[in-house]
Amino acid sequence: MKTINFKEFRMFTDIRQVDNIIIDYSVDFADLIYKNSNGIMPHDIAMRIYKSDGPIPFTDEEFDFLQEFVKGMTPIFQDSFAANVVNETN
């Protein structure tokens, strides 16, 4: 299982990926999914991100959706997204 904390999202600020800022990206990212995806699973993911207070666990299927969704975003966001993924071990 993978988790991502959109409340404390580390966003790269340049191509070197050394400098970054920590932002609350939960509302903005949830809104993007809500406006640009169809189906019950994306709706559920968007609402969980919007209502989150910290790291959110995602099933493999949900994470696959997020990875596909992020492919339509800027390269700097794609890299930032990948840097925020935490692999949880059971």
PyMOL Python script that loads the backbone (N, CA, C, O; Angstrom):
from pymol import cmd

cmd.read_pdbstr("""\
ATOM      1  N   MET A   1       0.847  -1.174   0.000  1.00  0.00           N
ATOM      2  CA  MET A   1       0.000   0.000   0.000  1.00  0.00           C
ATOM      3  C   MET A   1       0.896   1.242   0.000  1.00  0.00           C
ATOM      4  O   MET A   1       1.969   1.264   0.604  1.00  0.00           O
ATOM      5  N   LYS A   2       0.415   2.273  -0.701  1.00  0.00           N
ATOM      6  CA  LYS A   2       1.157   3.524  -0.776  1.00  0.00           C
ATOM      7  C   LYS A   2       0.339   4.634  -0.117  1.00  0.00           C
ATOM      8  O   LYS A   2      -0.891   4.626  -0.162  1.00  0.00           O
ATOM      9  N   THR A   3       1.037   5.578   0.489  1.00  0.00           N
ATOM     10  CA  THR A   3       0.371   6.731   1.083  1.00  0.00           C
ATOM     11  C   THR A   3       0.975   8.014   0.526  1.00  0.00           C
ATOM     12  O   THR A   3       2.134   8.059   0.113  1.00  0.00           O
ATOM     13  N   ILE A   4       0.142   9.060   0.529  1.00  0.00           N
ATOM     14  CA  ILE A   4       0.588  10.393   0.118  1.00  0.00           C
ATOM     15  C   ILE A   4      -0.069  11.393   1.060  1.00  0.00           C
ATOM     16  O   ILE A   4      -1.256  11.290   1.369  1.00  0.00           O
ATOM     17  N   ASN A   5       0.722  12.358   1.509  1.00  0.00           N
ATOM     18  CA  ASN A   5       0.208  13.413   2.370  1.00  0.00           C
ATOM     19  C   ASN A   5       0.072  14.687   1.539  1.00  0.00           C
ATOM     20  O   ASN A   5       1.055  15.392   1.310  1.00  0.00           O
ATOM     21  N   PHE A   6      -1.144  14.979   1.089  1.00  0.00           N
ATOM     22  CA  PHE A   6      -1.372  16.175   0.284  1.00  0.00           C
ATOM     23  C   PHE A   6      -1.453  17.434   1.147  1.00  0.00           C
ATOM     24  O   PHE A   6      -1.386  18.543   0.618  1.00  0.00           O
ATOM     25  N   LYS A   7      -1.597  17.282   2.464  1.00  0.00           N
ATOM     26  CA  LYS A   7      -1.607  18.431   3.375  1.00  0.00           C
ATOM     27  C   LYS A   7      -0.203  19.011   3.550  1.00  0.00           C
ATOM     28  O   LYS A   7      -0.041  20.209   3.782  1.00  0.00           O
ATOM     29  N   GLU A   8       0.802  18.155   3.437  1.00  0.00           N
ATOM     30  CA  GLU A   8       2.206  18.585   3.549  1.00  0.00           C
ATOM     31  C   GLU A   8       2.948  18.049   2.332  1.00  0.00           C
ATOM     32  O   GLU A   8       3.821  17.189   2.445  1.00  0.00           O
ATOM     33  N   PHE A   9       2.582  18.573   1.170  1.00  0.00           N
ATOM     34  CA  PHE A   9       3.088  18.094  -0.112  1.00  0.00           C
ATOM     35  C   PHE A   9       4.374  18.831  -0.464  1.00  0.00           C
ATOM     36  O   PHE A   9       4.407  20.061  -0.519  1.00  0.00           O
ATOM     37  N   ARG A  10       5.428  18.061  -0.700  1.00  0.00           N
ATOM     38  CA  ARG A  10       6.727  18.659  -1.068  1.00  0.00           C
ATOM     39  C   ARG A  10       6.742  18.882  -2.570  1.00  0.00           C
ATOM     40  O   ARG A  10       6.764  17.929  -3.350  1.00  0.00           O
ATOM     41  N   MET A  11       6.730  20.160  -2.973  1.00  0.00           N
ATOM     42  CA  MET A  11       6.702  20.532  -4.389  1.00  0.00           C
ATOM     43  C   MET A  11       8.069  21.076  -4.791  1.00  0.00           C
ATOM     44  O   MET A  11       8.564  22.040  -4.207  1.00  0.00           O
ATOM     45  N   PHE A  12       8.671  20.443  -5.799  1.00  0.00           N
ATOM     46  CA  PHE A  12       9.936  20.950  -6.325  1.00  0.00           C
ATOM     47  C   PHE A  12       9.702  22.321  -6.950  1.00  0.00           C
ATOM     48  O   PHE A  12       8.631  22.593  -7.492  1.00  0.00           O
ATOM     49  N   THR A  13      10.718  23.181  -6.868  1.00  0.00           N
ATOM     50  CA  THR A  13      10.597  24.522  -7.429  1.00  0.00           C
ATOM     51  C   THR A  13      11.473  24.740  -8.649  1.00  0.00           C
ATOM     52  O   THR A  13      11.413  25.794  -9.282  1.00  0.00           O
ATOM     53  N   ASP A  14      12.295  23.740  -8.984  1.00  0.00           N
ATOM     54  CA  ASP A  14      13.105  23.851 -10.198  1.00  0.00           C
ATOM     55  C   ASP A  14      13.541  22.460 -10.657  1.00  0.00           C
ATOM     56  O   ASP A  14      13.309  21.464  -9.972  1.00  0.00           O
ATOM     57  N   ILE A  15      14.167  22.410 -11.811  1.00  0.00           N
ATOM     58  CA  ILE A  15      14.522  21.143 -12.430  1.00  0.00           C
ATOM     59  C   ILE A  15      15.601  20.376 -11.656  1.00  0.00           C
ATOM     60  O   ILE A  15      15.725  19.160 -11.804  1.00  0.00           O
ATOM     61  N   ARG A  16      16.371  21.078 -10.840  1.00  0.00           N
ATOM     62  CA  ARG A  16      17.404  20.387 -10.057  1.00  0.00           C
ATOM     63  C   ARG A  16      16.802  19.501  -8.968  1.00  0.00           C
ATOM     64  O   ARG A  16      17.460  18.584  -8.476  1.00  0.00           O
ATOM     65  N   GLN A  17      15.581  19.767  -8.603  1.00  0.00           N
ATOM     66  CA  GLN A  17      14.854  19.028  -7.572  1.00  0.00           C
ATOM     67  C   GLN A  17      15.563  19.060  -6.217  1.00  0.00           C
ATOM     68  O   GLN A  17      15.448  18.141  -5.407  1.00  0.00           O
ATOM     69  N   VAL A  18      16.290  20.137  -6.005  1.00  0.00           N
ATOM     70  CA  VAL A  18      16.948  20.352  -4.717  1.00  0.00           C
ATOM     71  C   VAL A  18      16.095  21.283  -3.870  1.00  0.00           C
ATOM     72  O   VAL A  18      15.841  21.022  -2.694  1.00  0.00           O
ATOM     73  N   ASP A  19      15.660  22.367  -4.486  1.00  0.00           N
ATOM     74  CA  ASP A  19      14.825  23.337  -3.788  1.00  0.00           C
ATOM     75  C   ASP A  19      13.366  22.898  -3.876  1.00  0.00           C
ATOM     76  O   ASP A  19      12.901  22.445  -4.922  1.00  0.00           O
ATOM     77  N   ASN A  20      12.658  23.040  -2.762  1.00  0.00           N
ATOM     78  CA  ASN A  20      11.247  22.673  -2.744  1.00  0.00           C
ATOM     79  C   ASN A  20      10.533  23.477  -1.679  1.00  0.00           C
ATOM     80  O   ASN A  20      11.151  24.091  -0.809  1.00  0.00           O
ATOM     81  N   ILE A  21       9.215  23.456  -1.774  1.00  0.00           N
ATOM     82  CA  ILE A  21       8.375  24.085  -0.762  1.00  0.00           C
ATOM     83  C   ILE A  21       7.369  23.036  -0.284  1.00  0.00           C
ATOM     84  O   ILE A  21       7.023  22.111  -1.018  1.00  0.00           O
ATOM     85  N   ILE A  22       6.916  23.194   0.935  1.00  0.00           N
ATOM     86  CA  ILE A  22       5.877  22.323   1.481  1.00  0.00           C
ATOM     87  C   ILE A  22       4.570  23.107   1.424  1.00  0.00           C
ATOM     88  O   ILE A  22       4.451  24.191   1.994  1.00  0.00           O
ATOM     89  N   ILE A  23       3.586  22.529   0.717  1.00  0.00           N
ATOM     90  CA  ILE A  23       2.310  23.217   0.556  1.00  0.00           C
ATOM     91  C   ILE A  23       1.156  22.273   0.906  1.00  0.00           C
ATOM     92  O   ILE A  23       1.308  21.051   0.901  1.00  0.00           O
ATOM     93  N   ASP A  24       0.021  22.861   1.203  1.00  0.00           N
ATOM     94  CA  ASP A  24      -1.214  22.108   1.361  1.00  0.00           C
ATOM     95  C   ASP A  24      -1.855  22.061  -0.022  1.00  0.00           C
ATOM     96  O   ASP A  24      -2.448  23.041  -0.473  1.00  0.00           O
ATOM     97  N   TYR A  25      -1.734  20.921  -0.687  1.00  0.00           N
ATOM     98  CA  TYR A  25      -2.240  20.770  -2.050  1.00  0.00           C
ATOM     99  C   TYR A  25      -3.518  19.932  -2.078  1.00  0.00           C
ATOM    100  O   TYR A  25      -3.980  19.531  -3.146  1.00  0.00           O
ATOM    101  N   SER A  26      -4.085  19.670  -0.907  1.00  0.00           N
ATOM    102  CA  SER A  26      -5.229  18.767  -0.820  1.00  0.00           C
ATOM    103  C   SER A  26      -6.458  19.286  -1.568  1.00  0.00           C
ATOM    104  O   SER A  26      -7.080  18.525  -2.309  1.00  0.00           O
ATOM    105  N   VAL A  27      -6.817  20.530  -1.399  1.00  0.00           N
ATOM    106  CA  VAL A  27      -8.016  21.065  -2.044  1.00  0.00           C
ATOM    107  C   VAL A  27      -7.790  21.184  -3.551  1.00  0.00           C
ATOM    108  O   VAL A  27      -8.648  20.783  -4.336  1.00  0.00           O
ATOM    109  N   ASP A  28      -6.658  21.725  -3.956  1.00  0.00           N
ATOM    110  CA  ASP A  28      -6.400  21.927  -5.380  1.00  0.00           C
ATOM    111  C   ASP A  28      -6.342  20.617  -6.154  1.00  0.00           C
ATOM    112  O   ASP A  28      -6.917  20.508  -7.237  1.00  0.00           O
ATOM    113  N   PHE A  29      -5.648  19.619  -5.601  1.00  0.00           N
ATOM    114  CA  PHE A  29      -5.527  18.348  -6.306  1.00  0.00           C
ATOM    115  C   PHE A  29      -6.859  17.598  -6.309  1.00  0.00           C
ATOM    116  O   PHE A  29      -7.238  17.011  -7.322  1.00  0.00           O
ATOM    117  N   ALA A  30      -7.562  17.616  -5.190  1.00  0.00           N
ATOM    118  CA  ALA A  30      -8.885  16.980  -5.134  1.00  0.00           C
ATOM    119  C   ALA A  30      -9.817  17.626  -6.149  1.00  0.00           C
ATOM    120  O   ALA A  30     -10.596  16.934  -6.805  1.00  0.00           O
ATOM    121  N   ASP A  31      -9.744  18.928  -6.282  1.00  0.00           N
ATOM    122  CA  ASP A  31     -10.583  19.650  -7.227  1.00  0.00           C
ATOM    123  C   ASP A  31     -10.265  19.256  -8.672  1.00  0.00           C
ATOM    124  O   ASP A  31     -11.175  19.121  -9.489  1.00  0.00           O
ATOM    125  N   LEU A  32      -8.996  19.073  -8.986  1.00  0.00           N
ATOM    126  CA  LEU A  32      -8.605  18.637 -10.331  1.00  0.00           C
ATOM    127  C   LEU A  32      -9.203  17.270 -10.658  1.00  0.00           C
ATOM    128  O   LEU A  32      -9.736  17.066 -11.749  1.00  0.00           O
ATOM    129  N   ILE A  33      -9.112  16.343  -9.716  1.00  0.00           N
ATOM    130  CA  ILE A  33      -9.681  15.012  -9.935  1.00  0.00           C
ATOM    131  C   ILE A  33     -11.196  15.113 -10.079  1.00  0.00           C
ATOM    132  O   ILE A  33     -11.782  14.511 -10.979  1.00  0.00           O
ATOM    133  N   TYR A  34     -11.819  15.867  -9.197  1.00  0.00           N
ATOM    134  CA  TYR A  34     -13.281  16.026  -9.181  1.00  0.00           C
ATOM    135  C   TYR A  34     -13.809  16.587 -10.505  1.00  0.00           C
ATOM    136  O   TYR A  34     -14.857  16.165 -10.993  1.00  0.00           O
ATOM    137  N   LYS A  35     -13.067  17.549 -11.080  1.00  0.00           N
ATOM    138  CA  LYS A  35     -13.511  18.215 -12.300  1.00  0.00           C
ATOM    139  C   LYS A  35     -13.152  17.463 -13.581  1.00  0.00           C
ATOM    140  O   LYS A  35     -13.788  17.667 -14.614  1.00  0.00           O
ATOM    141  N   ASN A  36     -12.142  16.600 -13.522  1.00  0.00           N
ATOM    142  CA  ASN A  36     -11.594  16.027 -14.744  1.00  0.00           C
ATOM    143  C   ASN A  36     -11.630  14.508 -14.825  1.00  0.00           C
ATOM    144  O   ASN A  36     -10.977  13.928 -15.693  1.00  0.00           O
ATOM    145  N   SER A  37     -12.369  13.855 -13.951  1.00  0.00           N
ATOM    146  CA  SER A  37     -12.448  12.388 -13.964  1.00  0.00           C
ATOM    147  C   SER A  37     -13.895  11.950 -13.835  1.00  0.00           C
ATOM    148  O   SER A  37     -14.743  12.663 -13.299  1.00  0.00           O
ATOM    149  N   ASN A  38     -14.145  10.765 -14.341  1.00  0.00           N
ATOM    150  CA  ASN A  38     -15.481  10.183 -14.251  1.00  0.00           C
ATOM    151  C   ASN A  38     -15.434   8.899 -13.443  1.00  0.00           C
ATOM    152  O   ASN A  38     -14.446   8.166 -13.480  1.00  0.00           O
ATOM    153  N   GLY A  39     -16.499   8.634 -12.718  1.00  0.00           N
ATOM    154  CA  GLY A  39     -16.621   7.376 -12.008  1.00  0.00           C
ATOM    155  C   GLY A  39     -16.627   7.547 -10.500  1.00  0.00           C
ATOM    156  O   GLY A  39     -16.256   8.588  -9.958  1.00  0.00           O
ATOM    157  N   ILE A  40     -17.059   6.492  -9.855  1.00  0.00           N
ATOM    158  CA  ILE A  40     -17.199   6.513  -8.396  1.00  0.00           C
ATOM    159  C   ILE A  40     -15.841   6.483  -7.693  1.00  0.00           C
ATOM    160  O   ILE A  40     -15.660   7.148  -6.672  1.00  0.00           O
ATOM    161  N   MET A  41     -14.877   5.713  -8.233  1.00  0.00           N
ATOM    162  CA  MET A  41     -13.566   5.640  -7.589  1.00  0.00           C
ATOM    163  C   MET A  41     -12.862   7.000  -7.595  1.00  0.00           C
ATOM    164  O   MET A  41     -12.377   7.423  -6.545  1.00  0.00           O
ATOM    165  N   PRO A  42     -12.784   7.705  -8.736  1.00  0.00           N
ATOM    166  CA  PRO A  42     -12.175   9.039  -8.697  1.00  0.00           C
ATOM    167  C   PRO A  42     -12.907  10.003  -7.760  1.00  0.00           C
ATOM    168  O   PRO A  42     -12.280  10.829  -7.097  1.00  0.00           O
ATOM    169  N   HIS A  43     -14.234   9.891  -7.711  1.00  0.00           N
ATOM    170  CA  HIS A  43     -15.000  10.744  -6.805  1.00  0.00           C
ATOM    171  C   HIS A  43     -14.606  10.452  -5.357  1.00  0.00           C
ATOM    172  O   HIS A  43     -14.385  11.375  -4.573  1.00  0.00           O
ATOM    173  N   ASP A  44     -14.520   9.184  -5.009  1.00  0.00           N
ATOM    174  CA  ASP A  44     -14.128   8.788  -3.655  1.00  0.00           C
ATOM    175  C   ASP A  44     -12.713   9.274  -3.330  1.00  0.00           C
ATOM    176  O   ASP A  44     -12.470   9.796  -2.242  1.00  0.00           O
ATOM    177  N   ILE A  45     -11.795   9.106  -4.260  1.00  0.00           N
ATOM    178  CA  ILE A  45     -10.413   9.555  -4.048  1.00  0.00           C
ATOM    179  C   ILE A  45     -10.387  11.066  -3.832  1.00  0.00           C
ATOM    180  O   ILE A  45      -9.735  11.553  -2.908  1.00  0.00           O
ATOM    181  N   ALA A  46     -11.089  11.802  -4.679  1.00  0.00           N
ATOM    182  CA  ALA A  46     -11.116  13.266  -4.558  1.00  0.00           C
ATOM    183  C   ALA A  46     -11.653  13.699  -3.195  1.00  0.00           C
ATOM    184  O   ALA A  46     -11.100  14.600  -2.564  1.00  0.00           O
ATOM    185  N   MET A  47     -12.724  13.061  -2.746  1.00  0.00           N
ATOM    186  CA  MET A  47     -13.306  13.434  -1.454  1.00  0.00           C
ATOM    187  C   MET A  47     -12.367  13.069  -0.294  1.00  0.00           C
ATOM    188  O   MET A  47     -12.252  13.829   0.667  1.00  0.00           O
ATOM    189  N   ARG A  48     -11.700  11.919  -0.377  1.00  0.00           N
ATOM    190  CA  ARG A  48     -10.755  11.533   0.689  1.00  0.00           C
ATOM    191  C   ARG A  48      -9.575  12.503   0.752  1.00  0.00           C
ATOM    192  O   ARG A  48      -9.114  12.853   1.838  1.00  0.00           O
ATOM    193  N   ILE A  49      -9.091  12.935  -0.404  1.00  0.00           N
ATOM    194  CA  ILE A  49      -7.991  13.910  -0.425  1.00  0.00           C
ATOM    195  C   ILE A  49      -8.482  15.236   0.146  1.00  0.00           C
ATOM    196  O   ILE A  49      -7.807  15.846   0.975  1.00  0.00           O
ATOM    197  N   TYR A  50      -9.643  15.678  -0.290  1.00  0.00           N
ATOM    198  CA  TYR A  50     -10.206  16.956   0.166  1.00  0.00           C
ATOM    199  C   TYR A  50     -10.405  16.985   1.679  1.00  0.00           C
ATOM    200  O   TYR A  50     -10.131  18.001   2.320  1.00  0.00           O
ATOM    201  N   LYS A  51     -10.876  15.883   2.253  1.00  0.00           N
ATOM    202  CA  LYS A  51     -11.182  15.831   3.681  1.00  0.00           C
ATOM    203  C   LYS A  51     -10.006  15.372   4.544  1.00  0.00           C
ATOM    204  O   LYS A  51     -10.150  15.240   5.759  1.00  0.00           O
ATOM    205  N   SER A  52      -8.861  15.133   3.939  1.00  0.00           N
ATOM    206  CA  SER A  52      -7.736  14.549   4.674  1.00  0.00           C
ATOM    207  C   SER A  52      -7.100  15.527   5.659  1.00  0.00           C
ATOM    208  O   SER A  52      -7.158  16.746   5.497  1.00  0.00           O
ATOM    209  N   ASP A  53      -6.495  14.941   6.678  1.00  0.00           N
ATOM    210  CA  ASP A  53      -5.721  15.705   7.654  1.00  0.00           C
ATOM    211  C   ASP A  53      -4.275  15.230   7.712  1.00  0.00           C
ATOM    212  O   ASP A  53      -3.504  15.692   8.554  1.00  0.00           O
ATOM    213  N   GLY A  54      -3.901  14.317   6.829  1.00  0.00           N
ATOM    214  CA  GLY A  54      -2.558  13.749   6.837  1.00  0.00           C
ATOM    215  C   GLY A  54      -2.420  12.732   5.731  1.00  0.00           C
ATOM    216  O   GLY A  54      -3.139  12.799   4.734  1.00  0.00           O
ATOM    217  N   PRO A  55      -1.503  11.785   5.890  1.00  0.00           N
ATOM    218  CA  PRO A  55      -1.280  10.777   4.847  1.00  0.00           C
ATOM    219  C   PRO A  55      -2.534   9.961   4.555  1.00  0.00           C
ATOM    220  O   PRO A  55      -3.282   9.599   5.463  1.00  0.00           O
ATOM    221  N   ILE A  56      -2.747   9.680   3.285  1.00  0.00           N
ATOM    222  CA  ILE A  56      -3.897   8.897   2.839  1.00  0.00           C
ATOM    223  C   ILE A  56      -3.389   7.597   2.223  1.00  0.00           C
ATOM    224  O   ILE A  56      -2.526   7.628   1.346  1.00  0.00           O
ATOM    225  N   PRO A  57      -3.912   6.451   2.670  1.00  0.00           N
ATOM    226  CA  PRO A  57      -3.527   5.181   2.043  1.00  0.00           C
ATOM    227  C   PRO A  57      -4.327   4.955   0.762  1.00  0.00           C
ATOM    228  O   PRO A  57      -5.514   5.273   0.697  1.00  0.00           O
ATOM    229  N   PHE A  58      -3.666   4.403  -0.253  1.00  0.00           N
ATOM    230  CA  PHE A  58      -4.304   4.087  -1.523  1.00  0.00           C
ATOM    231  C   PHE A  58      -4.062   2.629  -1.874  1.00  0.00           C
ATOM    232  O   PHE A  58      -2.954   2.116  -1.722  1.00  0.00           O
ATOM    233  N   THR A  59      -5.117   1.964  -2.346  1.00  0.00           N
ATOM    234  CA  THR A  59      -4.966   0.604  -2.843  1.00  0.00           C
ATOM    235  C   THR A  59      -4.145   0.660  -4.134  1.00  0.00           C
ATOM    236  O   THR A  59      -3.909   1.737  -4.682  1.00  0.00           O
ATOM    237  N   ASP A  60      -3.720  -0.494  -4.605  1.00  0.00           N
ATOM    238  CA  ASP A  60      -2.968  -0.537  -5.867  1.00  0.00           C
ATOM    239  C   ASP A  60      -3.801   0.025  -7.014  1.00  0.00           C
ATOM    240  O   ASP A  60      -3.281   0.765  -7.849  1.00  0.00           O
ATOM    241  N   GLU A  61      -5.081  -0.315  -7.064  1.00  0.00           N
ATOM    242  CA  GLU A  61      -5.955   0.175  -8.125  1.00  0.00           C
ATOM    243  C   GLU A  61      -6.113   1.700  -8.064  1.00  0.00           C
ATOM    244  O   GLU A  61      -6.078   2.374  -9.094  1.00  0.00           O
ATOM    245  N   GLU A  62      -6.286   2.231  -6.863  1.00  0.00           N
ATOM    246  CA  GLU A  62      -6.409   3.677  -6.699  1.00  0.00           C
ATOM    247  C   GLU A  62      -5.106   4.382  -7.067  1.00  0.00           C
ATOM    248  O   GLU A  62      -5.116   5.436  -7.703  1.00  0.00           O
ATOM    249  N   PHE A  63      -3.990   3.789  -6.658  1.00  0.00           N
ATOM    250  CA  PHE A  63      -2.706   4.404  -6.973  1.00  0.00           C
ATOM    251  C   PHE A  63      -2.441   4.372  -8.475  1.00  0.00           C
ATOM    252  O   PHE A  63      -1.887   5.325  -9.023  1.00  0.00           O
ATOM    253  N   ASP A  64      -2.827   3.293  -9.146  1.00  0.00           N
ATOM    254  CA  ASP A  64      -2.689   3.225 -10.606  1.00  0.00           C
ATOM    255  C   ASP A  64      -3.491   4.343 -11.267  1.00  0.00           C
ATOM    256  O   ASP A  64      -3.018   4.971 -12.214  1.00  0.00           O
ATOM    257  N   PHE A  65      -4.702   4.592 -10.770  1.00  0.00           N
ATOM    258  CA  PHE A  65      -5.502   5.699 -11.292  1.00  0.00           C
ATOM    259  C   PHE A  65      -4.762   7.025 -11.119  1.00  0.00           C
ATOM    260  O   PHE A  65      -4.672   7.820 -12.054  1.00  0.00           O
ATOM    261  N   LEU A  66      -4.232   7.258  -9.909  1.00  0.00           N
ATOM    262  CA  LEU A  66      -3.523   8.513  -9.647  1.00  0.00           C
ATOM    263  C   LEU A  66      -2.315   8.679 -10.564  1.00  0.00           C
ATOM    264  O   LEU A  66      -2.075   9.769 -11.083  1.00  0.00           O
ATOM    265  N   GLN A  67      -1.566   7.620 -10.762  1.00  0.00           N
ATOM    266  CA  GLN A  67      -0.397   7.698 -11.648  1.00  0.00           C
ATOM    267  C   GLN A  67      -0.817   8.066 -13.069  1.00  0.00           C
ATOM    268  O   GLN A  67      -0.161   8.880 -13.718  1.00  0.00           O
ATOM    269  N   GLU A  68      -1.898   7.475 -13.551  1.00  0.00           N
ATOM    270  CA  GLU A  68      -2.396   7.806 -14.895  1.00  0.00           C
ATOM    271  C   GLU A  68      -2.883   9.248 -14.947  1.00  0.00           C
ATOM    272  O   GLU A  68      -2.640   9.947 -15.931  1.00  0.00           O
ATOM    273  N   PHE A  69      -3.563   9.698 -13.910  1.00  0.00           N
ATOM    274  CA  PHE A  69      -4.075  11.060 -13.857  1.00  0.00           C
ATOM    275  C   PHE A  69      -2.932  12.071 -13.887  1.00  0.00           C
ATOM    276  O   PHE A  69      -2.999  13.079 -14.591  1.00  0.00           O
ATOM    277  N   VAL A  70      -1.901  11.796 -13.128  1.00  0.00           N
ATOM    278  CA  VAL A  70      -0.762  12.716 -13.010  1.00  0.00           C
ATOM    279  C   VAL A  70       0.014  12.825 -14.322  1.00  0.00           C
ATOM    280  O   VAL A  70       0.693  13.826 -14.550  1.00  0.00           O
ATOM    281  N   LYS A  71      -0.075  11.821 -15.180  1.00  0.00           N
ATOM    282  CA  LYS A  71       0.619  11.881 -16.475  1.00  0.00           C
ATOM    283  C   LYS A  71       0.151  13.063 -17.316  1.00  0.00           C
ATOM    284  O   LYS A  71       0.880  13.510 -18.203  1.00  0.00           O
ATOM    285  N   GLY A  72      -1.035  13.573 -17.061  1.00  0.00           N
ATOM    286  CA  GLY A  72      -1.550  14.726 -17.790  1.00  0.00           C
ATOM    287  C   GLY A  72      -1.130  16.061 -17.201  1.00  0.00           C
ATOM    288  O   GLY A  72      -1.561  17.112 -17.676  1.00  0.00           O
ATOM    289  N   MET A  73      -0.298  16.032 -16.174  1.00  0.00           N
ATOM    290  CA  MET A  73       0.125  17.261 -15.502  1.00  0.00           C
ATOM    291  C   MET A  73       1.563  17.597 -15.894  1.00  0.00           C
ATOM    292  O   MET A  73       2.196  16.855 -16.644  1.00  0.00           O
ATOM    293  N   THR A  74       2.066  18.700 -15.391  1.00  0.00           N
ATOM    294  CA  THR A  74       3.407  19.154 -15.754  1.00  0.00           C
ATOM    295  C   THR A  74       4.483  18.195 -15.248  1.00  0.00           C
ATOM    296  O   THR A  74       4.272  17.503 -14.251  1.00  0.00           O
ATOM    297  N   PRO A  75       5.634  18.145 -15.925  1.00  0.00           N
ATOM    298  CA  PRO A  75       6.719  17.278 -15.457  1.00  0.00           C
ATOM    299  C   PRO A  75       7.163  17.574 -14.025  1.00  0.00           C
ATOM    300  O   PRO A  75       7.491  16.649 -13.281  1.00  0.00           O
ATOM    301  N   ILE A  76       7.178  18.840 -13.630  1.00  0.00           N
ATOM    302  CA  ILE A  76       7.617  19.158 -12.268  1.00  0.00           C
ATOM    303  C   ILE A  76       6.622  18.601 -11.250  1.00  0.00           C
ATOM    304  O   ILE A  76       7.019  18.168 -10.168  1.00  0.00           O
ATOM    305  N   PHE A  77       5.329  18.609 -11.591  1.00  0.00           N
ATOM    306  CA  PHE A  77       4.361  18.014 -10.680  1.00  0.00           C
ATOM    307  C   PHE A  77       4.499  16.497 -10.667  1.00  0.00           C
ATOM    308  O   PHE A  77       4.414  15.882  -9.604  1.00  0.00           O
ATOM    309  N   GLN A  78       4.708  15.887 -11.822  1.00  0.00           N
ATOM    310  CA  GLN A  78       4.882  14.435 -11.890  1.00  0.00           C
ATOM    311  C   GLN A  78       6.044  13.996 -10.998  1.00  0.00           C
ATOM    312  O   GLN A  78       5.928  13.020 -10.258  1.00  0.00           O
ATOM    313  N   ASP A  79       7.151  14.713 -11.071  1.00  0.00           N
ATOM    314  CA  ASP A  79       8.312  14.378 -10.234  1.00  0.00           C
ATOM    315  C   ASP A  79       8.031  14.636  -8.757  1.00  0.00           C
ATOM    316  O   ASP A  79       8.440  13.852  -7.901  1.00  0.00           O
ATOM    317  N   SER A  80       7.343  15.716  -8.460  1.00  0.00           N
ATOM    318  CA  SER A  80       6.988  16.021  -7.069  1.00  0.00           C
ATOM    319  C   SER A  80       6.057  14.955  -6.513  1.00  0.00           C
ATOM    320  O   SER A  80       6.227  14.514  -5.376  1.00  0.00           O
ATOM    321  N   PHE A  81       5.079  14.540  -7.301  1.00  0.00           N
ATOM    322  CA  PHE A  81       4.150  13.494  -6.897  1.00  0.00           C
ATOM    323  C   PHE A  81       4.919  12.225  -6.536  1.00  0.00           C
ATOM    324  O   PHE A  81       4.703  11.637  -5.477  1.00  0.00           O
ATOM    325  N   ALA A  82       5.816  11.813  -7.427  1.00  0.00           N
ATOM    326  CA  ALA A  82       6.596  10.584  -7.185  1.00  0.00           C
ATOM    327  C   ALA A  82       7.420  10.697  -5.904  1.00  0.00           C
ATOM    328  O   ALA A  82       7.594   9.711  -5.188  1.00  0.00           O
ATOM    329  N   ALA A  83       7.926  11.894  -5.616  1.00  0.00           N
ATOM    330  CA  ALA A  83       8.754  12.090  -4.421  1.00  0.00           C
ATOM    331  C   ALA A  83       7.927  12.036  -3.132  1.00  0.00           C
ATOM    332  O   ALA A  83       8.480  11.836  -2.050  1.00  0.00           O
ATOM    333  N   ASN A  84       6.615  12.212  -3.242  1.00  0.00           N
ATOM    334  CA  ASN A  84       5.747  12.219  -2.053  1.00  0.00           C
ATOM    335  C   ASN A  84       5.125  10.857  -1.732  1.00  0.00           C
ATOM    336  O   ASN A  84       4.458  10.702  -0.710  1.00  0.00           O
ATOM    337  N   VAL A  85       5.341   9.894  -2.590  1.00  0.00           N
ATOM    338  CA  VAL A  85       4.768   8.566  -2.380  1.00  0.00           C
ATOM    339  C   VAL A  85       5.586   7.816  -1.329  1.00  0.00           C
ATOM    340  O   VAL A  85       6.809   7.712  -1.427  1.00  0.00           O
ATOM    341  N   VAL A  86       4.883   7.298  -0.325  1.00  0.00           N
ATOM    342  CA  VAL A  86       5.514   6.505   0.718  1.00  0.00           C
ATOM    343  C   VAL A  86       5.001   5.076   0.582  1.00  0.00           C
ATOM    344  O   VAL A  86       3.792   4.844   0.583  1.00  0.00           O
ATOM    345  N   ASN A  87       5.918   4.121   0.464  1.00  0.00           N
ATOM    346  CA  ASN A  87       5.545   2.710   0.405  1.00  0.00           C
ATOM    347  C   ASN A  87       5.411   2.192   1.829  1.00  0.00           C
ATOM    348  O   ASN A  87       6.377   2.167   2.592  1.00  0.00           O
ATOM    349  N   GLU A  88       4.201   1.780   2.168  1.00  0.00           N
ATOM    350  CA  GLU A  88       3.928   1.215   3.497  1.00  0.00           C
ATOM    351  C   GLU A  88       4.115  -0.299   3.440  1.00  0.00           C
ATOM    352  O   GLU A  88       3.647  -0.951   2.506  1.00  0.00           O
ATOM    353  N   THR A  89       4.783  -0.845   4.413  1.00  0.00           N
ATOM    354  CA  THR A  89       4.931  -2.299   4.483  1.00  0.00           C
ATOM    355  C   THR A  89       4.059  -2.835   5.612  1.00  0.00           C
ATOM    356  O   THR A  89       3.962  -2.225   6.677  1.00  0.00           O
ATOM    357  N   ASN A  90       3.445  -3.944   5.378  1.00  0.00           N
ATOM    358  CA  ASN A  90       2.553  -4.541   6.398  1.00  0.00           C
ATOM    359  C   ASN A  90       3.309  -5.493   7.266  1.00  0.00           C
ATOM    360  O   ASN A  90       2.733  -6.091   8.175  1.00  0.00           O
TER     361      ASN A  90
END
""", "prot")
cmd.dss("prot")
cmd.show_as("cartoon", "prot")
cmd.util.cbc("prot")
cmd.orient("prot")
